Amino acid sequence: MSHGGGSPPVEVRGLVKRYGELAAVDGVDLTVNPGDVYGYLGPNGAGKTTSLRMMLGLIRPTAGTVRLFGRDPTVTVRALERVAGFVEAPTFYPYLTGRRNLDLLAAYDGDGAKGRVDRSLELVELADRAGDRVGGYSHGMRQRLGIAAALLRDPELLLLDEPTTGLDPGGMRDMRELVRRLAGEGITIMLSSHLLTEVEEVCNRVAIVRSGKIVYEGEIATLKGAGAMTYSVSTTDDERALAVCRAQPAISDVRVRDGRVCFTADHAAVAELSQALVEAGALIVALTPQTASLEDLFFSLTEGEAAGAPVPLGEGEPLEAAP
């Protein structure tokens, strides 16, 4: 049975959560549409977990609204019908088997959940380990068992907080494949992450959050195809080329990477730059257009320290590429 009324799975407007003077979430607006695999991307400490806690009705917003399929989770428990997920690591009885843990949760959930235990274990590829005690599971297996527990509710919307945290590269790959498989089952998924590669590989839409504020929301394809192109250039005098690039008003995001000068520009600006480099005596050896990575786009979106403007990541808040 699907939710009626055509309301989006998640609609957040003006969401704020303050702890004293600290605004952990500071005016977030976002919409998750049916069928999305939606990435909530930002560094640790950006307010992602706090946002998901409010979406699951675990904590009350200071201001703003959350609607799940049009319902407010702080007003009615019915808002959480066909919604499931976990914030931070799921917990189980370590001395019981995976199946027994799910059986207990299914008995608590009711609503036909017991009949979904086998299917949930199959979907997360734990059917062959269901008879083993959870205390002997790897971290990745416990994460997958957490998703199996969420699937007992037959959700239309799954909210996952950093589902690959602490996993080795193989476990991260398995989790990404699982997210794709669940999306193929018709489940709308929202997952938070500080890993650019994870979001780029599995999500179709993304909100990029920094210090509790959204700096971009939209299609990843649009984000990656937006605006000017990134180039790298090698010249006979790269030091002079760097200065020339920085002096060109239509050239942006100038930096040195792997010994080459990189920048962002449109075609007309590249033509003008070519002429300026020749006049400066820095002859072009190679000029290579590059497909902008999500990482490049993130930093171009969040640069600038003017009041109220998005700012770059601070020290100790790395956005990482997955290994």
C-alpha positions as a printed NumPy array, in Angstrom:
array([[  0.   ,   0.   ,   0.   ],
       [  1.449,   3.362,  -1.018],
       [  0.946,   6.736,   0.542],
       [ -1.631,   8.784,  -1.268],
       [ -1.958,  12.504,  -1.856],
       [  1.173,  12.919,  -3.949],
       [  3.232,  14.447,  -1.103],
       [  7.   ,  13.93 ,  -1.439],
       [  8.643,  11.336,   0.822],
       [ 10.631,  14.092,   2.565],
       [  9.926,  17.822,   2.569],
       [ 11.982,  19.97 ,   4.949],
       [ 11.529,  23.741,   5.191],
       [ 13.447,  26.218,   7.34 ],
       [ 14.729,  23.466,   9.623],
       [ 16.719,  24.756,  12.616],
       [ 18.139,  22.979,  15.657],
       [ 19.995,  25.04 ,  18.258],
       [ 21.876,  23.818,  21.296],
       [ 22.433,  27.022,  23.267],
       [ 24.39 ,  29.348,  20.998],
       [ 25.278,  26.585,  18.53 ],
       [ 23.059,  26.154,  15.466],
       [ 23.719,  22.514,  14.511],
       [ 21.156,  22.834,  11.703],
       [ 20.603,  26.336,  10.386],
       [ 17.673,  26.844,   8.021],
       [ 17.743,  23.672,   5.897],
       [ 15.348,  23.317,   2.936],
       [ 15.297,  20.094,   0.922],
       [ 12.893,  17.812,  -0.934],
       [ 13.325,  14.088,  -1.559],
       [ 11.143,  12.867,  -4.438],
       [  9.712,   9.357,  -4.934],
       [ 12.365,   6.994,  -6.298],
       [ 15.321,   9.21 ,  -5.377],
       [ 18.559,   7.93 ,  -4.003],
       [ 19.282,  11.22 ,  -2.283],
       [ 22.688,  12.059,  -0.826],
       [ 23.008,  14.413,   2.131],
       [ 26.677,  15.325,   1.75 ],
       [ 28.904,  17.269,   4.08 ],
       [ 31.843,  17.079,   6.471],
       [ 31.567,  15.573,   9.925],
       [ 29.974,  18.148,  12.222],
       [ 27.926,  19.752,   9.434],
       [ 24.604,  18.788,  11.061],
       [ 23.707,  15.727,   8.992],
       [ 22.947,  13.377,  11.895],
       [ 20.948,  16.063,  13.722],
       [ 18.88 ,  16.635,  10.565],
       [ 18.125,  12.916,  10.202],
       [ 17.169,  12.676,  13.884],
       [ 14.576,  15.402,  13.297],
       [ 13.307,  13.676,  10.154],
       [ 12.799,  10.454,  12.127],
       [ 11.003,  12.325,  14.908],
       [ 13.737,  11.478,  17.449],
       [ 14.345,  15.122,  18.381],
       [ 12.142,  18.202,  17.996],
       [ 13.197,  21.082,  15.729],
       [ 13.885,  24.504,  17.239],
       [ 12.164,  25.952,  14.163],
       [ 10.969,  24.852,  10.738],
       [  9.025,  21.84 ,   9.531],
       [  9.573,  18.213,   8.513],
       [  6.958,  16.376,   6.468],
       [  7.222,  12.687,   5.583],
       [  4.663,  11.939,   2.878],
       [  2.91 ,  15.109,   4.063],
       [  2.846,  14.15 ,   7.76 ],
       [  4.685,  15.738,  10.701],
       [  6.659,  13.152,  12.738],
       [  6.555,  15.389,  15.837],
       [  2.737,  15.434,  15.782],
       [  1.705,  11.92 ,  14.749],
       [  3.428,   8.565,  14.932],
       [  1.568,   7.739,  11.69 ],
       [  4.096,   9.946,   9.915],
       [  6.577,   7.1  ,  10.38 ],
       [  4.397,   4.466,   8.699],
       [  6.405,   2.91 ,   5.847],
       [  9.448,   4.935,   6.96 ],
       [ 12.505,   3.193,   8.396],
       [ 16.206,   3.667,   8.928],
       [ 18.871,   4.101,  11.534],
       [ 20.912,   6.965,  12.892],
       [ 24.488,   6.052,  13.793],
       [ 25.217,   2.334,  14.308],
       [ 22.312,  -0.124,  14.746],
       [ 22.422,  -2.216,  17.946],
       [ 21.517,  -5.884,  18.461],
       [ 21.756,  -8.595,  21.085],
       [ 25.256, -10.001,  20.394],
       [ 24.548, -13.392,  21.998],
       [ 21.527, -14.054,  19.731],
       [ 21.619, -15.03 ,  16.073],
       [ 20.884, -12.571,  13.294],
       [ 17.544, -14.262,  12.594],
       [ 16.549, -14.31 ,  16.289],
       [ 17.283, -10.588,  16.564],
       [ 15.042,  -9.939,  13.554],
       [ 12.333, -12.251,  14.929],
       [ 12.229, -10.201,  18.156],
       [ 12.04 ,  -6.923,  16.229],
       [  9.327,  -8.34 ,  13.959],
       [  7.248,  -9.378,  16.977],
       [  7.567,  -5.841,  18.306],
       [  6.705,  -4.236,  14.937],
       [  3.747,  -6.484,  14.118],
       [  1.924,  -5.613,  10.861],
       [  3.136,  -8.749,   9.064],
       [  6.808,  -8.041,   9.818],
       [  7.483, -11.673,  10.826],
       [  6.666, -12.795,   7.305],
       [  9.327, -10.439,   5.946],
       [ 12.297, -11.771,   7.947],
       [ 13.519, -14.24 ,   5.286],
       [ 13.125, -11.766,   2.428],
       [ 14.977,  -9.048,   4.374],
       [ 17.893, -11.381,   5.107],
       [ 18.065, -12.343,   1.421],
       [ 18.038,  -8.712,   0.251],
       [ 21.012,  -7.824,   2.446],
       [ 22.758, -11.116,   1.567],
       [ 22.874, -12.451,   5.127],
       [ 20.626, -15.513,   4.66 ],
       [ 23.614, -17.878,   4.91 ],
       [ 24.835, -16.247,   8.163],
       [ 21.403, -15.783,   9.775],
       [ 22.025, -18.677,  12.192],
       [ 25.288, -17.202,  13.511],
       [ 25.457, -15.077,  16.637],
       [ 25.629, -11.338,  15.928],
       [ 28.627, -11.069,  18.288],
       [ 30.651, -12.845,  15.602],
       [ 29.502, -10.56 ,  12.76 ],
       [ 31.875,  -8.088,  11.126],
       [ 31.01 ,  -4.387,  11.28 ],
       [ 29.757,  -4.538,   7.684],
       [ 27.49 ,  -7.487,   8.465],
       [ 26.009,  -5.621,  11.445],
       [ 25.359,  -2.606,   9.205],
       [ 23.573,  -4.865,   6.719],
       [ 21.585,  -6.507,   9.528],
       [ 20.521,  -2.988,  10.541],
       [ 19.147,  -2.451,   7.052],
       [ 17.431,  -5.864,   7.182],
       [ 15.775,  -4.723,  10.448],
       [ 14.596,  -1.544,   8.714],
       [ 13.197,  -3.601,   5.822],
       [ 10.913,  -5.507,   8.228],
       [  8.701,  -2.426,   8.183],
       [  8.262,  -2.745,   4.397],
       [  9.354,   0.87 ,   4.011],
       [  8.73 ,   3.191,   1.101],
       [ 11.369,   5.541,   2.518],
       [ 14.697,   4.492,   4.037],
       [ 16.85 ,   7.011,   5.961],
       [ 20.461,   5.912,   6.492],
       [ 23.068,   7.845,   8.48 ],
       [ 26.623,   7.288,   7.172],
       [ 25.946,   3.628,   6.233],
       [ 29.564,   2.924,   5.2  ],
       [ 31.322,   4.449,   8.226],
       [ 34.027,   2.154,   9.55 ],
       [ 33.814,  -0.305,   6.653],
       [ 36.808,  -1.558,   4.716],
       [ 36.816,  -1.006,   0.921],
       [ 35.095,  -4.363,   0.298],
       [ 32.396,  -3.585,   2.846],
       [ 31.877,  -0.139,   1.326],
       [ 31.456,  -1.683,  -2.122],
       [ 28.931,  -4.201,  -0.748],
       [ 26.953,  -1.408,   0.927],
       [ 26.85 ,   0.656,  -2.28 ],
       [ 25.605,  -2.392,  -4.197],
       [ 22.964,  -2.972,  -1.511],
       [ 21.73 ,   0.626,  -1.781],
       [ 21.388,   0.202,  -5.553],
       [ 19.527,  -3.095,  -5.051],
       [ 17.078,  -1.497,  -2.583],
       [ 16.48 ,   1.392,  -4.981],
       [ 15.694,  -1.245,  -7.613],
       [ 13.014,  -2.577,  -5.232],
       [ 11.281,   0.814,  -5.504],
       [ 12.375,   2.168,  -2.117],
       [ 13.174,   5.892,  -1.896],
       [ 16.5  ,   6.284,  -0.048],
       [ 18.081,   9.231,   1.707],
       [ 21.602,   8.666,   2.99 ],
       [ 24.025,  11.007,   4.697],
       [ 27.706,  10.799,   3.888],
       [ 30.995,  12.667,   4.074],
       [ 32.333,  10.52 ,   1.209],
       [ 32.128,  12.187,  -2.186],
       [ 32.702,   8.988,  -4.134],
       [ 29.888,   7.196,  -2.325],
       [ 27.362,   9.894,  -3.183],
       [ 28.607,  10.222,  -6.751],
       [ 28.31 ,   6.468,  -7.37 ],
       [ 24.872,   5.712,  -5.895],
       [ 22.829,   8.932,  -5.692],
       [ 20.852,  10.727,  -8.382],
       [ 20.245,  13.862,  -6.289],
       [ 22.271,  15.565,  -3.588],
       [ 22.125,  18.279,  -0.964],
       [ 25.525,  19.634,   0.021],
       [ 25.557,  20.931,   3.597],
       [ 28.173,  23.051,   5.315],
       [ 27.92 ,  24.317,   8.913],
       [ 24.242,  23.42 ,   9.06 ],
       [ 23.344,  25.244,   5.816],
       [ 22.564,  23.853,   2.353],
       [ 24.952,  25.208,  -0.288],
       [ 23.556,  23.152,  -3.185],
       [ 20.553,  20.961,  -3.799],
       [ 19.754,  19.264,  -7.09 ],
       [ 20.604,  16.582,  -9.614],
       [ 24.161,  15.272,  -9.545],
       [ 24.093,  15.183, -13.355],
       [ 23.154,  18.891, -13.398],
       [ 25.813,  19.729, -10.823],
       [ 28.499,  17.93 , -12.811],
       [ 27.373,  19.426, -16.115],
       [ 26.895,  22.944, -14.781],
       [ 28.812,  25.959, -15.942],
       [ 32.341,  26.13 , -17.154],
       [ 34.788,  23.297, -17.685],
       [ 37.919,  22.482, -15.709],
       [ 41.248,  22.508, -17.607],
       [ 44.85 ,  21.705, -16.812],
       [ 47.724,  23.375, -18.643],
       [ 51.46 ,  22.679, -18.904],
       [ 53.694,  25.446, -20.223],
       [ 57.354,  26.307, -20.669],
       [ 57.099,  28.52 , -17.541],
       [ 54.406,  27.229, -15.174],
       [ 55.161,  29.816, -12.477],
       [ 54.454,  32.613, -14.922],
       [ 51.423,  30.704, -16.265],
       [ 49.987,  30.531, -12.745],
       [ 50.292,  34.309, -12.387],
       [ 48.726,  34.889, -15.824],
       [ 45.787,  32.582, -15.027],
       [ 45.162,  34.37 , -11.734],
       [ 45.197,  37.737, -13.517],
       [ 42.481,  36.733, -16.017],
       [ 39.039,  37.945, -14.802],
       [ 37.146,  35.155, -16.61 ],
       [ 39.315,  32.369, -15.143],
       [ 38.371,  30.942, -11.739],
       [ 39.393,  28.277,  -9.24 ],
       [ 43.093,  28.52 , -10.232],
       [ 45.293,  26.007,  -8.41 ],
       [ 48.298,  23.705,  -8.888],
       [ 47.585,  19.975,  -8.907],
       [ 50.118,  17.238,  -9.674],
       [ 52.559,  19.814, -11.021],
       [ 50.087,  21.317, -13.485],
       [ 48.106,  24.545, -13.367],
       [ 44.379,  23.825, -13.197],
       [ 41.534,  26.303, -13.651],
       [ 37.869,  26.644, -14.567],
       [ 36.754,  28.631, -17.604],
       [ 34.457,  28.72 , -20.622],
       [ 35.698,  28.378, -24.224],
       [ 36.038,  32.122, -24.855],
       [ 38.117,  32.627, -21.705],
       [ 40.425,  29.732, -22.7  ],
       [ 41.066,  31.35 , -26.09 ],
       [ 41.956,  34.668, -24.413],
       [ 44.172,  32.862, -21.905],
       [ 46.094,  31.126, -24.724],
       [ 46.953,  34.496, -26.225],
       [ 47.912,  35.962, -22.823],
       [ 50.236,  33.03 , -22.09 ],
       [ 52.026,  33.476, -25.439],
       [ 52.439,  37.218, -24.797],
       [ 53.85 ,  36.436, -21.317],
       [ 56.375,  33.999, -22.778],
       [ 54.782,  30.899, -21.2  ],
       [ 54.224,  28.715, -24.256],
       [ 51.564,  25.991, -23.98 ],
       [ 52.914,  22.441, -24.05 ],
       [ 49.561,  20.768, -23.229],
       [ 46.058,  22.07 , -22.541],
       [ 43.676,  19.383, -21.358],
       [ 39.956,  19.688, -20.605],
       [ 38.895,  17.581, -17.623],
       [ 35.549,  16.273, -16.476],
       [ 34.963,  18.091, -13.224],
       [ 34.758,  15.721, -10.289],
       [ 32.193,  16.202,  -7.574],
       [ 35.123,  17.137,  -5.325],
       [ 36.125,  20.032,  -7.604],
       [ 32.537,  21.198,  -7.761],
       [ 32.143,  20.966,  -3.991],
       [ 35.099,  23.248,  -3.392],
       [ 34.013,  25.711,  -6.085],
       [ 30.528,  25.815,  -4.506],
       [ 31.77 ,  26.359,  -0.981],
       [ 34.611,  28.833,  -1.511],
       [ 34.368,  32.437,  -0.359],
       [ 34.25 ,  33.759,   3.175],
       [ 31.926,  36.723,   2.82 ],
       [ 29.302,  37.014,   5.527],
       [ 26.424,  34.718,   4.752],
       [ 28.278,  33.087,   1.862],
       [ 29.147,  29.402,   1.776],
       [ 32.643,  28.883,   3.168],
       [ 35.29 ,  26.25 ,   2.453],
       [ 35.843,  23.327,   4.76 ],
       [ 37.61 ,  24.227,   7.972],
       [ 40.61 ,  22.47 ,   9.4  ],
       [ 39.734,  19.093,  10.838],
       [ 36.626,  18.748,   8.662],
       [ 37.858,  16.748,   5.67 ],
       [ 35.549,  15.696,   2.882],
       [ 37.043,  12.453,   1.743],
       [ 37.03 ,  10.373,  -1.359],
       [ 36.213,   6.747,  -0.615],
       [ 39.184,   4.384,  -0.88 ]])
